[in-house]
Amino acid sequence: MVAPLNSVLILFSALSFLGYGSACFLSAYMKREFERYRLASQRTLVGGLQLCAAIGLLAGLSQPWMGRAASAGLALMMLVAVGVRIIIKDSLPQTTPALFYLALNAYLSLAAF
């Protein structure tokens, strides 16, 4: 059984990545961002993985192993995102969302499910 606060955190992360993943396919802004990251060819892969992981987080509410796997995958993705932001010399405010989602999903994978 997932604790109530953890359920809220899981839902927050899942909804966030449903949004981010969808934006990878639908948003001109995200297309420009992936070009800025020098990862334009990876945009649809990243978006698809984010959507799958978001669904995995939701499935984790009844199948904890899925939630752990999905949150660990998102934490790894956000670790790479932080690295990309460092390489392209983004500012700390630009890097903070990736750091936040890295910490959130690392917590979820280790303690929430």
MODELLER restraints for C-alpha pairs under 7 A, 6 or more apart:
rsr = mdl.restraints
at = mdl.atoms
rsr.add(forms.Gaussian(group=physical.xy_distance, feature=features.Distance(at['CA:2:A'], at['CA:61:A']), mean=6.86, stdev=0.5))
rsr.add(forms.Gaussian(group=physical.xy_distance, feature=features.Distance(at['CA:2:A'], at['CA:112:A']), mean=6.61, stdev=0.5))
rsr.add(forms.Gaussian(group=physical.xy_distance, feature=features.Distance(at['CA:2:A'], at['CA:113:A']), mean=6.04, stdev=0.5))
rsr.add(forms.Gaussian(group=physical.xy_distance, feature=features.Distance(at['CA:6:A'], at['CA:112:A']), mean=5.56, stdev=0.5))
rsr.add(forms.Gaussian(group=physical.xy_distance, feature=features.Distance(at['CA:10:A'], at['CA:57:A']), mean=6.43, stdev=0.5))
rsr.add(forms.Gaussian(group=physical.xy_distance, feature=features.Distance(at['CA:14:A'], at['CA:54:A']), mean=4.34, stdev=0.5))
rsr.add(forms.Gaussian(group=physical.xy_distance, feature=features.Distance(at['CA:14:A'], at['CA:55:A']), mean=6.96, stdev=0.5))
rsr.add(forms.Gaussian(group=physical.xy_distance, feature=features.Distance(at['CA:14:A'], at['CA:57:A']), mean=5.96, stdev=0.5))
rsr.add(forms.Gaussian(group=physical.xy_distance, feature=features.Distance(at['CA:14:A'], at['CA:58:A']), mean=6.66, stdev=0.5))
rsr.add(forms.Gaussian(group=physical.xy_distance, feature=features.Distance(at['CA:17:A'], at['CA:50:A']), mean=5.60, stdev=0.5))
rsr.add(forms.Gaussian(group=physical.xy_distance, feature=features.Distance(at['CA:17:A'], at['CA:51:A']), mean=6.30, stdev=0.5))
rsr.add(forms.Gaussian(group=physical.xy_distance, feature=features.Distance(at['CA:17:A'], at['CA:54:A']), mean=5.59, stdev=0.5))
rsr.add(forms.Gaussian(group=physical.xy_distance, feature=features.Distance(at['CA:18:A'], at['CA:50:A']), mean=6.92, stdev=0.5))
rsr.add(forms.Gaussian(group=physical.xy_distance, feature=features.Distance(at['CA:18:A'], at['CA:51:A']), mean=5.34, stdev=0.5))
rsr.add(forms.Gaussian(group=physical.xy_distance, feature=features.Distance(at['CA:18:A'], at['CA:54:A']), mean=5.83, stdev=0.5))
rsr.add(forms.Gaussian(group=physical.xy_distance, feature=features.Distance(at['CA:21:A'], at['CA:47:A']), mean=3.99, stdev=0.5))
rsr.add(forms.Gaussian(group=physical.xy_distance, feature=features.Distance(at['CA:21:A'], at['CA:48:A']), mean=6.26, stdev=0.5))
rsr.add(forms.Gaussian(group=physical.xy_distance, feature=features.Distance(at['CA:21:A'], at['CA:50:A']), mean=4.96, stdev=0.5))
rsr.add(forms.Gaussian(group=physical.xy_distance, feature=features.Distance(at['CA:21:A'], at['CA:51:A']), mean=5.11, stdev=0.5))
rsr.add(forms.Gaussian(group=physical.xy_distance, feature=features.Distance(at['CA:22:A'], at['CA:47:A']), mean=6.48, stdev=0.5))
rsr.add(forms.Gaussian(group=physical.xy_distance, feature=features.Distance(at['CA:23:A'], at['CA:30:A']), mean=6.38, stdev=0.5))
rsr.add(forms.Gaussian(group=physical.xy_distance, feature=features.Distance(at['CA:24:A'], at['CA:30:A']), mean=5.65, stdev=0.5))
rsr.add(forms.Gaussian(group=physical.xy_distance, feature=features.Distance(at['CA:24:A'], at['CA:31:A']), mean=6.81, stdev=0.5))
rsr.add(forms.Gaussian(group=physical.xy_distance, feature=features.Distance(at['CA:24:A'], at['CA:43:A']), mean=6.06, stdev=0.5))
rsr.add(forms.Gaussian(group=physical.xy_distance, feature=features.Distance(at['CA:24:A'], at['CA:44:A']), mean=6.25, stdev=0.5))
rsr.add(forms.Gaussian(group=physical.xy_distance, feature=features.Distance(at['CA:24:A'], at['CA:47:A']), mean=5.02, stdev=0.5))
rsr.add(forms.Gaussian(group=physical.xy_distance, feature=features.Distance(at['CA:25:A'], at['CA:44:A']), mean=6.35, stdev=0.5))
rsr.add(forms.Gaussian(group=physical.xy_distance, feature=features.Distance(at['CA:25:A'], at['CA:47:A']), mean=6.76, stdev=0.5))
rsr.add(forms.Gaussian(group=physical.xy_distance, feature=features.Distance(at['CA:34:A'], at['CA:40:A']), mean=4.79, stdev=0.5))
rsr.add(forms.Gaussian(group=physical.xy_distance, feature=features.Distance(at['CA:34:A'], at['CA:43:A']), mean=6.30, stdev=0.5))
rsr.add(forms.Gaussian(group=physical.xy_distance, feature=features.Distance(at['CA:37:A'], at['CA:84:A']), mean=6.80, stdev=0.5))
rsr.add(forms.Gaussian(group=physical.xy_distance, feature=features.Distance(at['CA:37:A'], at['CA:88:A']), mean=6.82, stdev=0.5))
rsr.add(forms.Gaussian(group=physical.xy_distance, feature=features.Distance(at['CA:53:A'], at['CA:70:A']), mean=4.78, stdev=0.5))
rsr.add(forms.Gaussian(group=physical.xy_distance, feature=features.Distance(at['CA:53:A'], at['CA:74:A']), mean=6.80, stdev=0.5))
rsr.add(forms.Gaussian(group=physical.xy_distance, feature=features.Distance(at['CA:56:A'], at['CA:66:A']), mean=5.57, stdev=0.5))
rsr.add(forms.Gaussian(group=physical.xy_distance, feature=features.Distance(at['CA:56:A'], at['CA:67:A']), mean=5.57, stdev=0.5))
rsr.add(forms.Gaussian(group=physical.xy_distance, feature=features.Distance(at['CA:56:A'], at['CA:70:A']), mean=5.26, stdev=0.5))
rsr.add(forms.Gaussian(group=physical.xy_distance, feature=features.Distance(at['CA:57:A'], at['CA:66:A']), mean=6.84, stdev=0.5))
rsr.add(forms.Gaussian(group=physical.xy_distance, feature=features.Distance(at['CA:57:A'], at['CA:67:A']), mean=4.46, stdev=0.5))
rsr.add(forms.Gaussian(group=physical.xy_distance, feature=features.Distance(at['CA:57:A'], at['CA:70:A']), mean=5.72, stdev=0.5))
rsr.add(forms.Gaussian(group=physical.xy_distance, feature=features.Distance(at['CA:57:A'], at['CA:71:A']), mean=6.57, stdev=0.5))
rsr.add(forms.Gaussian(group=physical.xy_distance, feature=features.Distance(at['CA:59:A'], at['CA:66:A']), mean=6.37, stdev=0.5))
rsr.add(forms.Gaussian(group=physical.xy_distance, feature=features.Distance(at['CA:59:A'], at['CA:67:A']), mean=6.44, stdev=0.5))
rsr.add(forms.Gaussian(group=physical.xy_distance, feature=features.Distance(at['CA:60:A'], at['CA:66:A']), mean=4.87, stdev=0.5))
rsr.add(forms.Gaussian(group=physical.xy_distance, feature=features.Distance(at['CA:60:A'], at['CA:67:A']), mean=3.64, stdev=0.5))
rsr.add(forms.Gaussian(group=physical.xy_distance, feature=features.Distance(at['CA:61:A'], at['CA:67:A']), mean=6.93, stdev=0.5))
rsr.add(forms.Gaussian(group=physical.xy_distance, feature=features.Distance(at['CA:64:A'], at['CA:113:A']), mean=5.12, stdev=0.5))
rsr.add(forms.Gaussian(group=physical.xy_distance, feature=features.Distance(at['CA:67:A'], at['CA:113:A']), mean=6.54, stdev=0.5))
rsr.add(forms.Gaussian(group=physical.xy_distance, feature=features.Distance(at['CA:68:A'], at['CA:109:A']), mean=4.45, stdev=0.5))
rsr.add(forms.Gaussian(group=physical.xy_distance, feature=features.Distance(at['CA:68:A'], at['CA:113:A']), mean=6.32, stdev=0.5))
rsr.add(forms.Gaussian(group=physical.xy_distance, feature=features.Distance(at['CA:71:A'], at['CA:105:A']), mean=4.93, stdev=0.5))
rsr.add(forms.Gaussian(group=physical.xy_distance, feature=features.Distance(at['CA:71:A'], at['CA:106:A']), mean=6.74, stdev=0.5))
rsr.add(forms.Gaussian(group=physical.xy_distance, feature=features.Distance(at['CA:71:A'], at['CA:108:A']), mean=6.07, stdev=0.5))
rsr.add(forms.Gaussian(group=physical.xy_distance, feature=features.Distance(at['CA:71:A'], at['CA:109:A']), mean=5.08, stdev=0.5))
rsr.add(forms.Gaussian(group=physical.xy_distance, feature=features.Distance(at['CA:72:A'], at['CA:105:A']), mean=6.46, stdev=0.5))
rsr.add(forms.Gaussian(group=physical.xy_distance, feature=features.Distance(at['CA:72:A'], at['CA:106:A']), mean=6.19, stdev=0.5))
rsr.add(forms.Gaussian(group=physical.xy_distance, feature=features.Distance(at['CA:72:A'], at['CA:109:A']), mean=5.26, stdev=0.5))
rsr.add(forms.Gaussian(group=physical.xy_distance, feature=features.Distance(at['CA:74:A'], at['CA:105:A']), mean=6.26, stdev=0.5))
rsr.add(forms.Gaussian(group=physical.xy_distance, feature=features.Distance(at['CA:75:A'], at['CA:102:A']), mean=4.66, stdev=0.5))
rsr.add(forms.Gaussian(group=physical.xy_distance, feature=features.Distance(at['CA:75:A'], at['CA:105:A']), mean=5.01, stdev=0.5))
rsr.add(forms.Gaussian(group=physical.xy_distance, feature=features.Distance(at['CA:75:A'], at['CA:106:A']), mean=5.32, stdev=0.5))
rsr.add(forms.Gaussian(group=physical.xy_distance, feature=features.Distance(at['CA:78:A'], at['CA:98:A']), mean=5.46, stdev=0.5))
rsr.add(forms.Gaussian(group=physical.xy_distance, feature=features.Distance(at['CA:78:A'], at['CA:101:A']), mean=6.49, stdev=0.5))
rsr.add(forms.Gaussian(group=physical.xy_distance, feature=features.Distance(at['CA:78:A'], at['CA:102:A']), mean=4.99, stdev=0.5))
rsr.add(forms.Gaussian(group=physical.xy_distance, feature=features.Distance(at['CA:79:A'], at['CA:102:A']), mean=6.12, stdev=0.5))
rsr.add(forms.Gaussian(group=physical.xy_distance, feature=features.Distance(at['CA:81:A'], at['CA:98:A']), mean=6.27, stdev=0.5))
rsr.add(forms.Gaussian(group=physical.xy_distance, feature=features.Distance(at['CA:82:A'], at['CA:95:A']), mean=6.34, stdev=0.5))
rsr.add(forms.Gaussian(group=physical.xy_distance, feature=features.Distance(at['CA:82:A'], at['CA:98:A']), mean=5.86, stdev=0.5))
rsr.add(forms.Gaussian(group=physical.xy_distance, feature=features.Distance(at['CA:82:A'], at['CA:99:A']), mean=6.52, stdev=0.5))
rsr.add(forms.Gaussian(group=physical.xy_distance, feature=features.Distance(at['CA:85:A'], at['CA:95:A']), mean=6.16, stdev=0.5))
